[in-house]
Amino acid sequence: MRQIVLDTETTGLEPADGHRIIEIGCVELINRRLTGNTYHQYLQPDREIDAGAIEVHGITNEMLADKPRFADVARDFLDFVSGAELIIHNAPFDVGFINHELKLLGDEWGRIDAFCSVLDTLAMARQLHPGQKNNLDALCKRYGIDNTHRELHGALLDAEILADVYLAMTGGQATLSLGGSGNTGTTAAPEAIQRLAGRPALRVVRASDEELAAHEQRLQAIDKASGGRCLWRSLDAAALAVPGESE
């Protein structure tokens, strides 16, 4: 599975007011692993950048004077993301700006969702953590992602951080604390594994038809509540593809 974690920086908040993209940053994931393959481009917007936007990302018009325009890089950008699932925090914002840029090139370019599917990690975070702050900084703190090097927003930097956050949000439990001490920190040294000599073979107890039916009913409820992202189903599918993996 190929996924592209994407972020943009812009001249302002609303493409309807003529604001433009000035930076695109993309990080590639294949089968949930960072490949090191990235796409990064600064863009000349042909308009002034709002002062409020400069305070957020620190990019000025002088920095972009010699940079290409979106029209110059559109084909390379679409070639990079085509066929992938885009992972974006607050996707309507970035998708709206990308579609605006494509529309300026002509109707024949279409919309970004014709090239990619889109996953909004902000919507996902709100489902997982209702009533809490779910901006990127808050999620970094919640999942233990180091973002101390993030003094200003930057498209590539934020895409790299979001990739770590997304993997943490969707990866389940990352550490296992043994020994019953109640310490759930991630830096504790693992306890040594003690092998038991002469232990008899474990008895395998198969699930009954009633238990399997109850299990399936529960999976359906989880799948519905998570918007079709039940991880157990993907694990079952992977096990069926590899004989013996479900044992």
C-alpha positions, 0 to 999 in steps of 0.5 A, spaced: 500 500 500 502 506 497 501 512 502 503 520 501 503 524 507 502 531 504 502 538 507 502 545 504 503 552 506 499 558 503 499 565 502 493 566 506 487 562 508 482 562 503 483 560 495 476 563 494 480 570 496 485 568 491 490 565 496 495 560 493 500 555 495 507 557 496 510 550 499 508 543 498 511 537 502 510 530 501 513 523 504 512 516 502 510 510 506 509 503 503 506 498 507 506 503 513 514 504 512 517 510 511 521 509 504 525 516 504 522 518 498 519 525 498 517 531 494 518 538 496 517 544 492 517 552 494 512 556 489 512 563 486 504 565 488 504 571 484 501 575 489 503 578 496 503 573 502 499 575 508 502 578 514 499 573 518 501 567 514 508 569 514 508 569 522 506 562 521 511 559 516 516 564 515 516 564 508 516 571 504 515 573 497 523 575 497 524 568 498 520 565 493 522 570 487 526 565 483 521 559 485 517 556 479 510 557 479 505 551 480 503 550 473 511 549 472 511 543 477 503 540 476 505 534 472 511 532 476 507 533 483 501 529 480 506 523 477 508 523 484 502 522 488 497 519 483 495 512 485 496 513 492 492 515 499 493 522 501 494 522 508 493 530 510 491 533 517 485 537 516 484 535 509 479 540 506 484 545 507 490 542 503 485 539 498 481 545 497 488 549 495 490 544 490 484 543 487 484 551 486 491 551 483 488 545 478 482 549 476 487 555 474 490 551 470 484 549 466 478 544 467 482 538 463 486 537 469 480 535 474 481 535 481 486 531 486 481 526 488 481 523 481 488 522 482 488 519 489 484 517 495 484 522 501 485 520 509 484 526 514 488 525 520 484 531 523 477 527 523 480 521 525 483 524 531 477 527 533 474 520 533 479 517 537 480 523 542 473 527 542 473 533 546 481 534 546 485 538 542 487 535 536 492 539 532 499 536 530 502 539 536 497 536 541 498 529 537 505 529 538 505 530 545 499 525 546 503 520 542 510 522 544 513 524 537 519 529 538 517 536 534 522 540 538 525 542 532 519 545 529 519 552 531 515 554 524 510 551 520 514 548 514 510 543 509 516 538 508 517 538 516 510 538 518 509 532 513 514 528 516 512 529 523 505 527 521 507 521 518 510 519 525 503 521 528 499 517 523 503 511 524 502 512 532 495 513 531 494 507 527 499 502 530 496 500 536 500 499 542 507 500 541 510 497 548 508 492 553 510 493 560 511 486 564 512 484 571 505 488 574 509 494 577 504 499 574 510 502 570 508 504 563 514 508 561 517 506 554 524 507 557 524 501 562 529 495 561 525 489 558 525 483 563 528 477 562 524 471 559 524 465 563 523 459 560 520 453 564 523 446 563 518 440 562 512 444 561 507 440 557 504 442 550 499 447 551 492 445 549 488 448 543 481 450 544 477 452 538 472 457 538 465 455 538 460 457 532 456 461 537 463 464 539 465 465 532 458 469 530 459 473 536 466 475 534 463 477 527 458 481 530 463 485 534 467 486 528 461 489 524 460 494 530 467 496 530 468 497 523 461 501 523 464 505 528 471 506 525 468 508 518 471 501 515 478 502 519 477 495 523 484 493 524 482 486 526 479 485 519 485 487 515 489 482 520 484 476 518 485 478 511 493 478 511 492 471 515 488 468 510 493 470 504 498 466 508 497 459 510 498 458 517 498 465 519 492 465 523 494 459 528 
